[in-house]
Amino acid sequence: MLDHKSVADYIRTIPDFPHEGIMFRDVTTLFLDPRGFRLAIDQLLAPFVGRRIDKVAGLEARGFILGGAVAHQLSVGFVPIRKKGKLPGKTVEQDYTLEYGTATVEIHDDCLQPGETVLLVDDLLATGGTAEAGIKLIERLGAQVVGTAFVVDLPDLGGRKRLEGMGMAVHALCGFEGD
């Protein structure tokens, strides 16, 4: 019998994590299953096959897992976008707002060249703040973001609208309403 699961079927929901009332969408169960992980990677890159992509950028931390696999499949380089203070060497940083304050992400200042095209990848799109910061970093180095790809979209939190408002193409494999 063929397995006809969707990506969403591999994602575990953990109620009340990290706070009461939050339904946490855990993609580690997707990573554990070889069929589920393969399905997610294939679907993340599908809209971008045949397009010029020079690098894939992944947002810390699950975006590293997904972005690295997508970069491998596309035979391109991978750029980690990390929390401040985690990268050696000279970096460029970007602040962004969280519901409880601010945070900073950074990339190496020599990881992208002007004119390069980049696909931004992460596991989850919520408010879009981290993705927006990543896009701004990529653009500050003169590269162009050709699209964004996420496993999960939480549309009620507005991230898709935020990124589309920046002119970004947003590709998500599944969505969970009310989160």
Protein Blocks (a to p, Z undefined) as FASTA:
>chain_A
ZZfbdfklmpccdehiabehiacddfklmmmpmklmmmmmmmmmmmmgoiacfbdcdddf
klmmmmmmmmmmnopacdddddehiagcjddddddddfkbccdddddfklpcehiacddd
dfbdckommmmmmmmmmmmnopacfbdcdfbdcfknommmmmmmnopacddfbdcehZZ
